[in-house]
Amino acid sequence: MHLLVIFLAESELLGEIFQALQQIGIQRATLVESIGLRRVMSEENVPLIASLHHLLRRDEYPNVTLFIVVETEQKAQQAISIVDEIVGGLENPNTGLAFTIPIHNVTGFIPDAERP
């Protein structure tokens, strides 16, 4: 099992990404609205603590973070390739970041193929 983590800089691409992920059998993901510290610090020329306080009051988060549990490294690589294509290349600035982490002892995960 692997945890696929994707930081996505353009949340408006989510619909297209989710549709493409569903086509390869990824039906579930956890989405968290997020903002990078660099963006917070560049928007305001204020000390870190003041910036973090402002961040906690923000109503709009321009980025999203996806957490997806996949059964194989191959499935994770397929998903990363899809995201890479949709965002126009993860190697480009301000597009996103993706990585996988091997996970063990997963409780509560039911593979999509086994769900009713």
N, C-alpha and C positions, 0 to 999 in steps of 0.2 A: 504494500500500500504506500501511496505517496500523497503528500499534501502539496498541491499546486497553489502557489500564491502569485497573484497578478495585481500589480499596482497599475491602474489605468488613468492616464492624465485627461482623457476626453470621455466623460461619462455619457455623452450623447451617442457613443458607439456601442453602448451596452446591448441594445436590441439586436443589432446585427451580430454581435459577438455571441449572445445567448442562442440565437437561431442557429448559427454555425456550430456551436458546441453541441446542441441537441442533435444535429445531424450525425455526429460521431458517437452518440450515445451518452453524452454527459447531460443529465437531466436536472441536476441539483447543484447549487452553489450558495455560499453565504456571501452577502454583499455588505460592505461597510463603507459608508461615506467617509472620506478622508481628505486631509490636506497635508502637503509636505512642509516641513519646517523651513526649507529654503524659500518657499512662496510666502510664508508668514513673515519671515524676516525681510524679504525684499519689498513687500508691500508697505511696510511701516518702518520708519527709521527710529525705533524705540527699543528699549532694553528687552531682553528675552522674556522676563517675567511678565511685563506688560503685554507683549505680543501673545503669549500663551493665554493670558486672561482674556484678551480680545478674541482669540480663537475659540474659546469655550462659549462665547456668546454669539458666534456666527450662525446665521441661518442657512447659509449656502456653502456647500463643500464641493469644490470643482472636480475633485478626484474620487475614484472609488477603488476599493481593495476587494478582490475576490479570493475566497478560500474554497478550494474544490478538492475533495478527496477522490482520488482515482486509484484503480486497482493495479495499474501497470505503469512503468516508466514510458512505455510506448504511447499509451493514451495521453499521458502528461505532455510528451513531446508533440503529439498531434495537436493538442489544445494550444500549446505555445506557438506552433507554426500558424495556426488559424489567427490567433490574436496578432501575431507579428504582421501577417498579411493585411489584416483589417486596419491596423493603426498606421500602416505605411512604413513599417520597420522599427522594431524596438531599439535598434542601435541609434536611431535619430533622437535628438534632444526633445524633451517634453512629450514623449509618447507613452512611456510606461516602462515597466520592469517585470520580469517573470522569473520564478525559480521554483524548484521542487525540494522537498525535504522528505526523506524516508520516514515513515511512521510505523509504529508497532503497537500492539495491544489496543486496537481500535474497538470500541464498544458502541453499539448503536448504528453502525453503518450497514446498510443493506444494499448490495449491488443493484443497480437499476434493472438488470435482467431478472432479478428475483422479486421485484416489487409487484404488487397486484395491479 
